[in-house]
């Protein structure tokens, strides 16, 4: 085994993570840059954005970075959805509600045991 344990012998991983837009990739980069490594002298991390692709070079930081990237990806899919998908407007939701309440089906109805939220009774 070599005695040289400097940066030139470190294992290196390059990841290319696609996002919906370049703005989403820039947001992910900014969020990930805030996290500082616990062993900064042993770990190297470089982040760049090319279009909608976040490019990450990692040395000895793969597991923790992937955990953070997964969390950001899930958060962005929830709060920064795919801009190519149509968004449902309030008017469309109201039309859907009105359609559901037509006919013999009874429409949208909430049922319960009469105790708790909406019953007028205090729950103890």
N, CA, C and O atoms as CSV, one atom per row, in Angstrom:
chain,resi,resn,atom,element,x,y,z
A,1,UNK,N,N,0.843,-1.181,0.000
A,1,UNK,CA,C,0.000,0.000,0.000
A,1,UNK,C,C,0.886,1.240,0.000
A,1,UNK,O,O,1.876,1.293,0.729
A,2,UNK,N,N,0.550,2.203,-0.783
A,2,UNK,CA,C,1.348,3.417,-0.917
A,2,UNK,C,C,1.264,4.262,0.347
A,2,UNK,O,O,0.215,4.337,0.987
A,3,UNK,N,N,2.367,4.892,0.698
A,3,UNK,CA,C,2.400,5.782,1.859
A,3,UNK,C,C,1.793,7.146,1.529
A,3,UNK,O,O,1.414,7.889,2.434
A,4,UNK,N,N,1.700,7.482,0.233
A,4,UNK,CA,C,1.162,8.774,-0.183
A,4,UNK,C,C,-0.352,8.770,-0.002
A,4,UNK,O,O,-1.055,8.015,-0.674
A,5,UNK,N,N,-0.854,9.602,0.895
A,5,UNK,CA,C,-2.300,9.676,1.110
A,5,UNK,C,C,-2.816,11.080,0.827
A,5,UNK,O,O,-3.836,11.501,1.371
A,6,UNK,N,N,-2.103,11.792,-0.026
A,6,UNK,CA,C,-2.492,13.152,-0.373
A,6,UNK,C,C,-3.636,13.182,-1.370
A,6,UNK,O,O,-4.097,12.139,-1.831
A,7,UNK,N,N,-4.093,14.392,-1.700
A,7,UNK,CA,C,-5.240,14.557,-2.600
A,7,UNK,C,C,-5.099,13.855,-3.941
A,7,UNK,O,O,-6.110,13.466,-4.527
A,8,UNK,N,N,-3.892,13.678,-4.446
A,8,UNK,CA,C,-3.731,13.035,-5.756
A,8,UNK,C,C,-4.127,11.562,-5.737
A,8,UNK,O,O,-4.398,10.994,-6.794
A,9,UNK,N,N,-4.169,10.929,-4.565
A,9,UNK,CA,C,-4.527,9.512,-4.478
A,9,UNK,C,C,-5.959,9.300,-3.989
A,9,UNK,O,O,-6.401,8.159,-3.859
A,10,UNK,N,N,-6.678,10.368,-3.719
A,10,UNK,CA,C,-8.045,10.243,-3.215
A,10,UNK,C,C,-8.972,9.722,-4.302
A,10,UNK,O,O,-8.785,9.996,-5.488
A,11,UNK,N,N,-9.964,8.972,-3.876
A,11,UNK,CA,C,-11.009,8.513,-4.785
A,11,UNK,C,C,-11.877,9.714,-5.156
A,11,UNK,O,O,-12.250,10.501,-4.287
A,12,UNK,N,N,-12.195,9.856,-6.428
A,12,UNK,CA,C,-12.967,10.995,-6.903
A,12,UNK,C,C,-14.221,10.515,-7.625
A,12,UNK,O,O,-14.172,9.556,-8.395
A,13,UNK,N,N,-15.340,11.180,-7.374
A,13,UNK,CA,C,-16.606,10.885,-8.034
A,13,UNK,C,C,-17.131,12.179,-8.637
A,13,UNK,O,O,-17.120,13.220,-7.980
A,14,UNK,N,N,-17.589,12.122,-9.879
A,14,UNK,CA,C,-18.248,13.264,-10.501
A,14,UNK,C,C,-19.688,12.871,-10.791
A,14,UNK,O,O,-19.945,11.866,-11.455
A,15,UNK,N,N,-20.621,13.665,-10.294
A,15,UNK,CA,C,-22.045,13.417,-10.498
A,15,UNK,C,C,-22.621,14.512,-11.377
A,15,UNK,O,O,-22.219,15.671,-11.279
A,16,UNK,N,N,-23.561,14.145,-12.236
A,16,UNK,CA,C,-24.321,15.119,-13.016
A,16,UNK,C,C,-25.786,14.891,-12.679
A,16,UNK,O,O,-26.361,13.860,-13.027
A,17,UNK,N,N,-26.384,15.864,-11.996
A,17,UNK,CA,C,-27.751,15.732,-11.508
A,17,UNK,C,C,-28.645,16.676,-12.309
A,17,UNK,O,O,-28.506,17.893,-12.187
A,18,UNK,N,N,-29.566,16.144,-13.128
A,18,UNK,CA,C,-30.435,17.019,-13.917
A,18,UNK,C,C,-31.584,17.573,-13.072
A,18,UNK,O,O,-32.148,16.873,-12.231
A,19,UNK,N,N,-31.917,18.830,-13.310
A,19,UNK,CA,C,-33.067,19.476,-12.692
A,19,UNK,C,C,-33.983,19.972,-13.801
A,19,UNK,O,O,-33.586,19.988,-14.966
A,20,UNK,N,N,-35.201,20.378,-13.459
A,20,UNK,CA,C,-36.153,20.841,-14.462
A,20,UNK,C,C,-35.636,22.063,-15.218
A,20,UNK,O,O,-35.789,22.161,-16.435
A,21,UNK,N,N,-35.023,22.992,-14.486
A,21,UNK,CA,C,-34.550,24.230,-15.105
A,21,UNK,C,C,-33.176,24.577,-14.559
A,21,UNK,O,O,-32.732,24.007,-13.562
A,22,UNK,N,N,-32.497,25.525,-15.223
A,22,UNK,CA,C,-31.204,25.984,-14.705
A,22,UNK,C,C,-31.393,26.710,-13.376
A,22,UNK,O,O,-30.510,26.671,-12.519
A,23,UNK,N,N,-32.538,27.372,-13.197
A,23,UNK,CA,C,-32.814,28.041,-11.916
A,23,UNK,C,C,-32.883,27.010,-10.788
A,23,UNK,O,O,-32.353,27.247,-9.703
A,24,UNK,N,N,-33.529,25.875,-11.032
A,24,UNK,CA,C,-33.598,24.816,-10.018
A,24,UNK,C,C,-32.201,24.292,-9.703
A,24,UNK,O,O,-31.885,24.044,-8.540
A,25,UNK,N,N,-31.362,24.122,-10.723
A,25,UNK,CA,C,-29.988,23.646,-10.504
A,25,UNK,C,C,-29.190,24.663,-9.690
A,25,UNK,O,O,-28.410,24.279,-8.818
A,26,UNK,N,N,-29.376,25.958,-9.963
A,26,UNK,CA,C,-28.684,27.005,-9.198
A,26,UNK,C,C,-29.137,27.002,-7.735
A,26,UNK,O,O,-28.317,27.163,-6.831
A,27,UNK,N,N,-30.431,26.819,-7.506
A,27,UNK,CA,C,-30.950,26.763,-6.128
A,27,UNK,C,C,-30.321,25.589,-5.387
A,27,UNK,O,O,-29.869,25.741,-4.252
A,28,UNK,N,N,-30.292,24.419,-6.022
A,28,UNK,CA,C,-29.691,23.236,-5.389
A,28,UNK,C,C,-28.227,23.492,-5.070
A,28,UNK,O,O,-27.760,23.133,-3.989
A,29,UNK,N,N,-27.498,24.107,-5.990
A,29,UNK,CA,C,-26.079,24.405,-5.765
A,29,UNK,C,C,-25.906,25.307,-4.553
A,29,UNK,O,O,-25.055,25.047,-3.702
A,30,UNK,N,N,-26.709,26.370,-4.465
A,30,UNK,CA,C,-26.589,27.308,-3.338
A,30,UNK,C,C,-26.893,26.623,-2.011
A,30,UNK,O,O,-26.209,26.855,-1.014
A,31,UNK,N,N,-27.914,25.783,-2.003
A,31,UNK,CA,C,-28.273,25.080,-0.764
A,31,UNK,C,C,-27.164,24.118,-0.352
A,31,UNK,O,O,-26.809,24.051,0.825
A,32,UNK,N,N,-26.618,23.379,-1.306
A,32,UNK,CA,C,-25.578,22.400,-0.992
A,32,UNK,C,C,-24.257,23.050,-0.602
A,32,UNK,O,O,-23.494,22.465,0.167
A,33,UNK,N,N,-23.971,24.237,-1.110
A,33,UNK,CA,C,-22.722,24.914,-0.764
A,33,UNK,C,C,-22.716,25.398,0.681
A,33,UNK,O,O,-21.646,25.589,1.259
A,34,UNK,N,N,-23.877,25.598,1.265
A,34,UNK,CA,C,-23.959,26.076,2.647
A,34,UNK,C,C,-23.411,25.039,3.620
A,34,UNK,O,O,-22.757,25.389,4.601
A,35,UNK,N,N,-23.680,23.753,3.347
A,35,UNK,CA,C,-23.215,22.686,4.239
A,35,UNK,C,C,-21.696,22.585,4.202
A,35,UNK,O,O,-21.101,22.399,3.140
A,36,UNK,N,N,-21.087,22.708,5.351
A,36,UNK,CA,C,-19.631,22.561,5.461
A,36,UNK,C,C,-19.318,21.143,5.921
A,36,UNK,O,O,-20.031,20.576,6.749
A,37,UNK,N,N,-18.271,20.591,5.389
A,37,UNK,CA,C,-17.854,19.238,5.756
A,37,UNK,C,C,-17.244,19.231,7.154
A,37,UNK,O,O,-16.558,20.175,7.543
A,38,UNK,N,N,-17.498,18.161,7.906
A,38,UNK,CA,C,-16.942,18.047,9.251
A,38,UNK,C,C,-15.431,17.869,9.217
A,38,UNK,O,O,-14.734,18.400,10.082
A,39,UNK,N,N,-14.920,17.148,8.259
A,39,UNK,CA,C,-13.478,16.917,8.122
A,39,UNK,C,C,-12.987,17.624,6.868
A,39,UNK,O,O,-12.572,16.976,5.907
A,40,UNK,N,N,-13.035,18.944,6.876
A,40,UNK,CA,C,-12.738,19.732,5.675
A,40,UNK,C,C,-11.338,19.462,5.128
A,40,UNK,O,O,-11.124,19.577,3.921
A,41,UNK,N,N,-10.392,19.111,5.976
A,41,UNK,CA,C,-9.031,18.856,5.487
A,41,UNK,C,C,-8.951,17.541,4.715
A,41,UNK,O,O,-7.997,17.335,3.964
A,42,UNK,N,N,-9.919,16.654,4.877
A,42,UNK,CA,C,-9.911,15.363,4.193
A,42,UNK,C,C,-10.888,15.294,3.021
A,42,UNK,O,O,-10.827,14.370,2.210
A,43,UNK,N,N,-11.778,16.265,2.934
A,43,UNK,CA,C,-12.873,16.205,1.971
A,43,UNK,C,C,-12.780,17.368,1.001
A,43,UNK,O,O,-12.470,18.492,1.396
A,44,UNK,N,N,-13.046,17.099,-0.260
A,44,UNK,CA,C,-13.111,18.171,-1.255
A,44,UNK,C,C,-14.430,18.053,-1.997
A,44,UNK,O,O,-14.882,16.957,-2.328
A,45,UNK,N,N,-15.038,19.207,-2.251
A,45,UNK,CA,C,-16.327,19.233,-2.937
A,45,UNK,C,C,-16.349,20.446,-3.855
A,45,UNK,O,O,-16.097,21.563,-3.403
A,46,UNK,N,N,-16.647,20.247,-5.135
A,46,UNK,CA,C,-16.767,21.344,-6.098
A,46,UNK,C,C,-18.122,21.227,-6.778
A,46,UNK,O,O,-18.516,20.141,-7.203
A,47,UNK,N,N,-18.844,22.359,-6.882
A,47,UNK,CA,C,-20.152,22.365,-7.522
A,47,UNK,C,C,-20.170,23.381,-8.653
A,47,UNK,O,O,-19.688,24.504,-8.499
A,48,UNK,N,N,-20.726,22.983,-9.782
A,48,UNK,CA,C,-20.889,23.860,-10.941
A,48,UNK,C,C,-22.260,23.589,-11.544
A,48,UNK,O,O,-22.847,22.530,-11.322
A,49,UNK,N,N,-22.766,24.552,-12.308
A,49,UNK,CA,C,-24.019,24.367,-13.027
A,49,UNK,C,C,-23.764,24.615,-14.503
A,49,UNK,O,O,-23.168,25.625,-14.879
A,50,UNK,N,N,-24.219,23.687,-15.337
A,50,UNK,CA,C,-24.202,23.853,-16.790
A,50,UNK,C,C,-25.628,23.654,-17.271
A,50,UNK,O,O,-26.123,22.529,-17.326
A,51,UNK,N,N,-26.290,24.758,-17.621
A,51,UNK,CA,C,-27.697,24.670,-18.013
A,51,UNK,C,C,-28.526,24.223,-16.829
A,51,UNK,O,O,-28.484,24.843,-15.766
A,52,UNK,N,N,-29.285,23.140,-17.007
A,52,UNK,CA,C,-30.107,22.625,-15.909
A,52,UNK,C,C,-29.429,21.466,-15.182
A,52,UNK,O,O,-30.083,20.744,-14.430
A,53,UNK,N,N,-28.125,21.280,-15.396
A,53,UNK,CA,C,-27.378,20.169,-14.795
A,53,UNK,C,C,-26.471,20.691,-13.684
A,53,UNK,O,O,-25.667,21.597,-13.901
A,54,UNK,N,N,-26.609,20.112,-12.493
A,54,UNK,CA,C,-25.698,20.389,-11.386
A,54,UNK,C,C,-24.566,19.373,-11.480
A,54,UNK,O,O,-24.810,18.167,-11.441
A,55,UNK,N,N,-23.333,19.851,-11.603
A,55,UNK,CA,C,-22.162,18.975,-11.706
A,55,UNK,C,C,-21.409,19.046,-10.387
A,55,UNK,O,O,-21.071,20.128,-9.908
A,56,UNK,N,N,-21.151,17.880,-9.807
A,56,UNK,CA,C,-20.546,17.800,-8.484
A,56,UNK,C,C,-19.310,16.921,-8.548
A,56,UNK,O,O,-19.377,15.786,-9.021
A,57,UNK,N,N,-18.182,17.435,-8.077
A,57,UNK,CA,C,-16.957,16.648,-7.939
A,57,UNK,C,C,-16.770,16.403,-6.444
A,57,UNK,O,O,-16.730,17.346,-5.653
A,58,UNK,N,N,-16.658,15.138,-6.064
A,58,UNK,CA,C,-16.534,14.777,-4.649
A,58,UNK,C,C,-15.274,13.964,-4.421
A,58,UNK,O,O,-14.899,13.119,-5.233
A,59,UNK,N,N,-14.637,14.238,-3.310
A,59,UNK,CA,C,-13.543,13.397,-2.823
A,59,UNK,C,C,-13.854,13.079,-1.370
A,59,UNK,O,O,-13.855,13.966,-0.516
A,60,UNK,N,N,-14.118,11.811,-1.095
A,60,UNK,CA,C,-14.389,11.314,0.263
A,60,UNK,C,C,-15.632,11.916,0.895
A,60,UNK,O,O,-15.704,12.009,2.121
A,61,UNK,N,N,-16.605,12.325,0.107
A,61,UNK,CA,C,-17.809,12.938,0.665
A,61,UNK,C,C,-19.075,12.390,0.026
A,61,UNK,O,O,-20.140,12.991,0.164
A,62,UNK,N,N,-18.982,11.283,-0.658
A,62,UNK,CA,C,-20.087,10.812,-1.484
A,62,UNK,C,C,-21.353,10.532,-0.689
A,62,UNK,O,O,-22.416,11.032,-1.057
A,63,UNK,N,N,-21.284,9.754,0.383
A,63,UNK,CA,C,-22.491,9.371,1.118
A,63,UNK,C,C,-23.237,10.560,1.690
A,63,UNK,O,O,-24.447,10.681,1.496
A,64,UNK,N,N,-22.542,11.437,2.390
A,64,UNK,CA,C,-23.229,12.576,3.001
A,64,UNK,C,C,-23.783,13.507,1.936
A,64,UNK,O,O,-24.868,14.064,2.103
A,65,UNK,N,N,-23.043,13.684,0.835
A,65,UNK,CA,C,-23.538,14.557,-0.227
A,65,UNK,C,C,-24.794,13.979,-0.865
A,65,UNK,O,O,-25.757,14.708,-1.100
A,66,UNK,N,N,-24.798,12.681,-1.148
A,66,UNK,CA,C,-25.967,12.065,-1.775
A,66,UNK,C,C,-27.194,12.156,-0.880
A,66,UNK,O,O,-28.305,12.331,-1.382
A,67,UNK,N,N,-27.021,12.041,0.428
A,67,UNK,CA,C,-28.147,12.217,1.348
A,67,UNK,C,C,-28.714,13.624,1.239
A,67,UNK,O,O,-29.929,13.806,1.169
A,68,UNK,N,N,-27.832,14.619,1.224
A,68,UNK,CA,C,-28.279,16.011,1.102
A,68,UNK,C,C,-28.938,16.257,-0.252
A,68,UNK,O,O,-29.972,16.921,-0.324
A,69,UNK,N,N,-28.352,15.729,-1.322
A,69,UNK,CA,C,-28.910,15.921,-2.666
A,69,UNK,C,C,-30.288,15.277,-2.785
A,69,UNK,O,O,-31.180,15.835,-3.423
A,70,UNK,N,N,-30.464,14.111,-2.177
A,70,UNK,CA,C,-31.770,13.450,-2.212
A,70,UNK,C,C,-32.811,14.293,-1.490
A,70,UNK,O,O,-33.929,14.450,-1.982
A,71,UNK,N,N,-32.461,14.834,-0.332
A,71,UNK,CA,C,-33.382,15.676,0.423
A,71,UNK,C,C,-33.783,16.905,-0.387
A,71,UNK,O,O,-34.961,17.258,-0.438
A,72,UNK,N,N,-32.813,17.552,-1.017
A,72,UNK,CA,C,-33.101,18.735,-1.831
A,72,UNK,C,C,-33.969,18.365,-3.026
A,72,UNK,O,O,-34.899,19.097,-3.365
A,73,UNK,N,N,-33.679,17.251,-3.658
A,73,UNK,CA,C,-34.463,16.813,-4.811
A,73,UNK,C,C,-35.921,16.579,-4.424
A,73,UNK,O,O,-36.831,16.982,-5.147
A,74,UNK,N,N,-36.141,15.927,-3.282
A,74,UNK,CA,C,-37.516,15.691,-2.824
A,74,UNK,C,C,-38.217,16.999,-2.488
A,74,UNK,O,O,-39.382,17.188,-2.837
A,75,UNK,N,N,-37.511,17.906,-1.809
A,75,UNK,CA,C,-38.109,19.196,-1.456
A,75,UNK,C,C,-38.460,19.993,-2.709
A,75,UNK,O,O,-39.526,20.604,-2.783
A,76,UNK,N,N,-37.563,19.986,-3.690
A,76,UNK,CA,C,-37.833,20.742,-4.914
A,76,UNK,C,C,-38.973,20.129,-5.714
A,76,UNK,O,O,-39.738,20.858,-6.344
A,77,UNK,N,N,-39.103,18.813,-5.705
A,77,UNK,CA,C,-40.221,18.207,-6.433
A,77,UNK,C,C,-41.545,18.576,-5.772
A,77,UNK,O,O,-42.584,18.609,-6.431
A,78,UNK,N,N,-41.507,18.853,-4.472
A,78,UNK,CA,C,-42.714,19.256,-3.751
A,78,UNK,C,C,-43.001,20.745,-3.921
A,78,UNK,O,O,-44.146,21.133,-4.151
A,79,UNK,N,N,-41.969,21.580,-3.809
A,79,UNK,CA,C,-42.164,23.026,-3.776
A,79,UNK,C,C,-41.760,23.745,-5.056
A,79,UNK,O,O,-42.111,24.912,-5.232
A,80,UNK,N,N,-41.043,23.096,-5.944
A,80,UNK,CA,C,-40.655,23.681,-7.235
A,80,UNK,C,C,-40.968,22.649,-8.313
A,80,UNK,O,O,-40.060,22.041,-8.879
A,81,UNK,N,N,-42.261,22.453,-8.596
A,81,UNK,CA,C,-42.661,21.367,-9.488
A,81,UNK,C,C,-42.200,21.576,-10.926
A,81,UNK,O,O,-41.737,22.653,-11.302
A,82,UNK,N,N,-42.339,20.523,-11.711
A,82,UNK,CA,C,-41.979,20.537,-13.128
A,82,UNK,C,C,-42.737,21.665,-13.826
A,82,UNK,O,O,-43.966,21.635,-13.871
A,83,UNK,N,N,-42.034,22.657,-14.369
A,83,UNK,CA,C,-42.714,23.788,-14.998
A,83,UNK,C,C,-43.436,23.418,-16.291
A,83,UNK,O,O,-44.219,24.221,-16.797
A,84,UNK,N,N,-43.197,22.237,-16.835
A,84,UNK,CA,C,-43.883,21.840,-18.063
A,84,UNK,C,C,-45.255,21.242,-17.791
A,84,UNK,O,O,-46.057,21.093,-18.713
A,85,UNK,N,N,-45.538,20.896,-16.534
A,85,UNK,CA,C,-46.845,20.340,-16.196
A,85,UNK,C,C,-47.842,21.472,-15.979
A,85,UNK,O,O,-47.504,22.490,-15.375
A,86,UNK,N,N,-49.074,21.301,-16.470
A,86,UNK,CA,C,-50.071,22.355,-16.261
A,86,UNK,C,C,-50.450,22.445,-14.788
A,86,UNK,O,O,-50.517,21.434,-14.089
A,87,UNK,N,N,-50.696,23.664,-14.328
A,87,UNK,CA,C,-51.105,23.868,-12.940
A,87,UNK,C,C,-52.620,23.996,-12.889
A,87,UNK,O,O,-53.222,24.649,-13.741
A,88,UNK,N,N,-53.229,23.380,-11.899
A,88,UNK,CA,C,-54.674,23.446,-11.725
A,88,UNK,C,C,-55.013,24.777,-11.066
A,88,UNK,O,O,-54.457,25.121,-10.023
A,89,UNK,N,N,-55.934,25.526,-11.684
A,89,UNK,CA,C,-56.330,26.828,-11.140
A,89,UNK,C,C,-57.458,26.648,-10.132
A,89,UNK,O,O,-58.070,25.583,-10.057
A,90,UNK,N,N,-57.728,27.694,-9.359
A,90,UNK,CA,C,-58.844,27.665,-8.412
A,90,UNK,C,C,-60.166,27.456,-9.145
A,90,UNK,O,O,-61.040,26.738,-8.660
A,91,UNK,N,N,-60.313,28.086,-10.316
A,91,UNK,CA,C,-61.544,27.918,-11.098
A,91,UNK,C,C,-61.722,26.465,-11.529
A,91,UNK,O,O,-62.834,25.938,-11.497
A,92,UNK,N,N,-60.615,25.809,-11.936
A,92,UNK,CA,C,-60.703,24.401,-12.332
A,92,UNK,C,C,-61.069,23.518,-11.143
A,92,UNK,O,O,-61.865,22.589,-11.278
A,93,UNK,N,N,-60.492,23.806,-9.987
A,93,UNK,CA,C,-60.835,23.037,-8.786
A,93,UNK,C,C,-62.307,23.218,-8.423
A,93,UNK,O,O,-62.973,22.259,-8.033
A,94,UNK,N,N,-62.810,24.432,-8.550
A,94,UNK,CA,C,-64.222,24.698,-8.258
A,94,UNK,C,C,-65.115,23.947,-9.244
A,94,UNK,O,O,-66.139,23.391,-8.847
A,95,UNK,N,N,-64.734,23.923,-10.540
A,95,UNK,CA,C,-65.501,23.191,-11.544
A,95,UNK,C,C,-65.512,21.695,-11.219
A,95,UNK,O,O,-66.549,21.044,-11.346
A,96,UNK,N,N,-64.381,21.151,-10.807
A,96,UNK,CA,C,-64.298,19.732,-10.440
A,96,UNK,C,C,-65.194,19.442,-9.241
A,96,UNK,O,O,-65.879,18.420,-9.202
A,97,UNK,N,N,-65.184,20.349,-8.263
A,97,UNK,CA,C,-66.045,20.170,-7.084
A,97,UNK,C,C,-67.514,20.187,-7.478
A,97,UNK,O,O,-68.299,19.364,-7.007
A,98,UNK,N,N,-67.889,21.136,-8.354
A,98,UNK,CA,C,-69.284,21.241,-8.789
A,98,UNK,C,C,-69.703,19.977,-9.545
A,98,UNK,O,O,-70.806,19.469,-9.342
A,99,UNK,N,N,-68.826,19.469,-10.416
A,99,UNK,CA,C,-69.113,18.233,-11.156
A,99,UNK,C,C,-69.305,17.063,-10.201
A,99,UNK,O,O,-70.199,16.239,-10.394
A,100,UNK,N,N,-68.475,16.990,-9.182
A,100,UNK,CA,C,-68.556,15.883,-8.221
A,100,UNK,C,C,-69.845,15.941,-7.418
A,100,UNK,O,O,-70.344,14.908,-6.970
A,101,UNK,N,N,-70.389,17.136,-7.232
A,101,UNK,CA,C,-71.605,17.286,-6.431
A,101,UNK,C,C,-72.875,17.172,-7.267
A,101,UNK,O,O,-73.967,17.340,-6.724
A,102,UNK,N,N,-72.776,16.894,-8.564
A,102,UNK,CA,C,-73.942,16.688,-9.426
A,102,UNK,C,C,-74.371,15.235,-9.374
A,102,UNK,O,O,-73.596,14.357,-8.996
A,103,UNK,N,N,-75.615,14.994,-9.759
A,103,UNK,CA,C,-76.063,13.616,-9.934
A,103,UNK,C,C,-76.531,12.965,-8.646
A,103,UNK,O,O,-76.786,13.634,-7.645
A,104,UNK,N,N,-76.637,11.643,-8.694
A,104,UNK,CA,C,-77.194,10.861,-7.588
A,104,UNK,C,C,-76.148,10.368,-6.602
A,104,UNK,O,O,-76.487,9.707,-5.620
A,105,UNK,N,N,-74.916,10.673,-6.844
A,105,UNK,CA,C,-73.862,10.109,-6.000
A,105,UNK,C,C,-73.792,10.765,-4.631
A,105,UNK,O,O,-73.121,10.251,-3.736
A,106,UNK,N,N,-74.469,11.883,-4.454
A,106,UNK,CA,C,-74.396,12.574,-3.171
A,106,UNK,C,C,-73.250,13.555,-3.113
A,106,UNK,O,O,-73.124,14.310,-2.149
A,107,UNK,N,N,-72.414,13.556,-4.133
A,107,UNK,CA,C,-71.326,14.525,-4.185
A,107,UNK,C,C,-70.218,14.224,-3.202
A,107,UNK,O,O,-70.038,13.089,-2.760
A,108,UNK,N,N,-69.489,15.254,-2.874
A,108,UNK,CA,C,-68.394,15.127,-1.922
A,108,UNK,C,C,-68.974,15.300,-0.532
A,108,UNK,O,O,-69.573,16.332,-0.228
A,109,UNK,N,N,-68.800,14.305,0.305
A,109,UNK,CA,C,-69.405,14.319,1.627
A,109,UNK,C,C,-68.401,13.799,2.650
A,109,UNK,O,O,-67.697,12.819,2.408
A,110,UNK,N,N,-68.349,14.462,3.778
A,110,UNK,CA,C,-67.502,14.007,4.871
A,110,UNK,C,C,-68.379,13.331,5.907
A,110,UNK,O,O,-69.436,13.852,6.263
A,111,UNK,N,N,-67.957,12.194,6.386
A,111,UNK,CA,C,-68.716,11.473,7.404
A,111,UNK,C,C,-67.821,11.214,8.600
A,111,UNK,O,O,-66.602,11.106,8.472
A,112,UNK,N,N,-68.429,11.118,9.736
A,112,UNK,CA,C,-67.677,10.824,10.942
A,112,UNK,C,C,-68.607,10.296,12.010
A,112,UNK,O,O,-69.771,10.003,11.736
A,113,UNK,N,N,-68.111,10.175,13.216
A,113,UNK,CA,C,-68.910,9.642,14.312
A,113,UNK,C,C,-69.596,10.740,15.112
A,113,UNK,O,O,-70.216,10.455,16.137
A,114,UNK,N,N,-69.496,12.000,14.664
A,114,UNK,CA,C,-70.150,13.098,15.370
A,114,UNK,C,C,-69.342,13.622,16.535
A,114,UNK,O,O,-69.794,14.516,17.250
A,115,UNK,N,N,-68.155,13.083,16.738
A,115,UNK,CA,C,-67.302,13.531,17.826
A,115,UNK,C,C,-66.024,14.091,17.217
A,115,UNK,O,O,-65.478,13.526,16.269
A,116,UNK,N,N,-65.559,15.192,17.761
A,116,UNK,CA,C,-64.287,15.733,17.285
A,116,UNK,C,C,-64.475,16.920,16.377
A,116,UNK,O,O,-65.463,17.648,16.477
A,117,UNK,N,N,-63.535,17.109,15.504
A,117,UNK,CA,C,-63.516,18.287,14.642
A,117,UNK,C,C,-64.790,18.390,13.826
A,117,UNK,O,O,-65.197,17.429,13.173
A,118,UNK,N,N,-65.418,19.555,13.864
A,118,UNK,CA,C,-66.612,19.804,13.070
A,118,UNK,C,C,-67.898,19.344,13.715
A,118,UNK,O,O,-68.964,19.622,13.166
A,119,UNK,N,N,-67.869,18.654,14.852
A,119,UNK,CA,C,-69.092,18.144,15.462
A,119,UNK,C,C,-69.708,19.129,16.438
A,119,UNK,O,O,-70.868,18.990,16.826
A,120,UNK,N,N,-68.926,20.122,16.831
A,120,UNK,CA,C,-69.419,21.051,17.840
A,120,UNK,C,C,-69.153,20.562,19.252
A,120,UNK,O,O,-69.395,21.294,20.212
A,121,UNK,N,N,-68.664,19.349,19.396
A,121,UNK,CA,C,-68.358,18.808,20.716
A,121,UNK,C,C,-66.882,18.986,21.022
A,121,UNK,O,O,-66.031,18.901,20.137
A,122,UNK,N,N,-66.598,19.232,22.281
A,122,UNK,CA,C,-65.205,19.361,22.703
A,122,UNK,C,C,-64.618,17.978,22.928
A,122,UNK,O,O,-65.231,17.127,23.571
A,123,UNK,N,N,-63.452,17.771,22.403
A,123,UNK,CA,C,-62.766,16.488,22.573
A,123,UNK,C,C,-61.819,16.617,23.753
A,123,UNK,O,O,-61.011,17.544,23.814
A,124,UNK,N,N,-61.921,15.685,24.689
A,124,UNK,CA,C,-61.036,15.722,25.860
A,124,UNK,C,C,-60.156,14.506,25.908
A,124,UNK,O,O,-59.346,14.366,26.825
